Amino acid sequence: MIIVQVKEGDNIEKALKKFKRKYEKTGIVKELRARQAFQKPSVTNRKKMMKAVYVQKLRLVED
């Protein structure tokens, strides 16, 4: 359960923004989308490798 501490005098928009940020960090939405359709482990591994290569290329260009 996500608990958001709200100080005296804070408006509802600020509290809602804190809640959304905490909710996003938990990764619930990402997990739900991943569970909607089954992916073979080989496809998952291939995507991980492609992402790693992409990030590595970005870091090389950045340096």
N, C-alpha and C positions, 0 to 999 in steps of 0.2 A: 504494500500500500504506500502511496506517495503522500507525504505530509509536507505541507508548505507552512513555514512560520511567517505569520503576518504581524507586523508591528502596528502599534496604535497609530492611527492616522494615515496608514498606507491605503491607497485607493485599490479598487478591485482589479483594474487593468494591470497594475504592477504585480499583484498576487497571481493573476492569471498567466502573466508572462513567465513568472517563476515556475509555476506549475508546468507550463508547456515545455520549458527548458529541461526540467527534471524528467518529464515524461519522455522527451526525445533522447535523453542520455541513457535511459534504461534499455532502449532498443526493442521495445515491444512491437512497434509497427513494423520494423525491419524483419523481425522474426515471423510475424504473422504473414507477411508477404512471401517470405521464403517457404513457409509451410503450405501455401495455397496449392502449389504444384510440386510434385516430386522431381528432384534432379538426381541423375545418376552421379555416383561419387567421381567418376572419371570426368564428367562435365564440370563439376565443382572444382576439382583439382586443376583442370585446364584453365578455368577462369582465374583462379588464384595465381597461376603461373603467368598468364597474360597481364594481369594487374601488376605483378612484381616487375615484369620486364618494362612495362609502361612507366612505373614509378622510377625505376633505375635510369631509364632514358631521360626522364625529366630532371633527375638529380645531376646527371652528366652535363646536360645543357645548362643547368643553373650554375655550375662551377665554371 
